[in-house]
Amino acid sequence: MKNKNRSGKAPLSVGRVLYSALSIFLILIFLIAVGGGIAQIRSRLSSDGYDYYDEASYLRRLRNEDFAGLLEMTQDDAGAGKDYKGEIPECRAVAMYYEAAMFFHAYEKAGEKGKAAIQKERMERFVQEAGTYAYYTEKIDALFEKEP
């Protein structure tokens, strides 16, 4: 007769115990990593105060006269009720001036006088909000005056 234990399985060996312990350990590490990743994603999605760009990023785009890039940053970083500090609001005003100027010139060329007038009003408002950077609005106007 063969010597079998009651369950019909082979007796436990050191290798089997180590394999089982290592498997359980790796599964736990995986579950912890997945849980941490999910927590990070939930935190990012629920974070209302998350800013994509800092003041230095806005100023760099403005000083390089990359108005299209500045507008893209402004739109990416737009958040309802955000309180922008430092020079960011003035930089954002220049970006919005650029957008209004683009629409103004497009509507003017298309003969849409009413829509062009609305954009002209926006331009005037954003010049005031641009504060110390209002001189960039003259550069933006010069860009559109060069167009054929």
C-alpha positions, 0 to 999 in steps of 0.5 A: 500500500502506498503511503498517502495523507488523508486529503490525497495531496502530496506533503508540503515541502519547503519549496511549495511553502515559499512559492505560495508565500511569494505568490500571496506577497506579489498579489498583495503588492499588486492590489496595493499598487492598483488601489493607490493608482485609483486613489490618485486618479480620484484625487486628481479628478475631484481636485478643483484647485488643480492648476496646470500652469504657474505664473512663470509659464504664463510670463514665458509665453507672453514674453516670447509673444506666443499669443496662440500658446498663451491662449491655449494655456488660458483655455486649458487652465480655465476653471470656474471660480478660480482665484488667480494670483500674481500676474496671471490674470493680466497674462490671461487678459492678453490671451483673451484679447488675442482671441477677441482680436482674431474673431474681430478681424475674421468677422470684419472680413466676412462683413459681419458688423454686429459680431465684429462690434461685440468682439471689439467691445471684448477687446476694449475690456481686455485691454483694461484688464491687461494692466501692465501688459497692455502694450502687448495688445498693440503687438497683437493688433500689428499682427492682424494688420499685417494680414492680407 
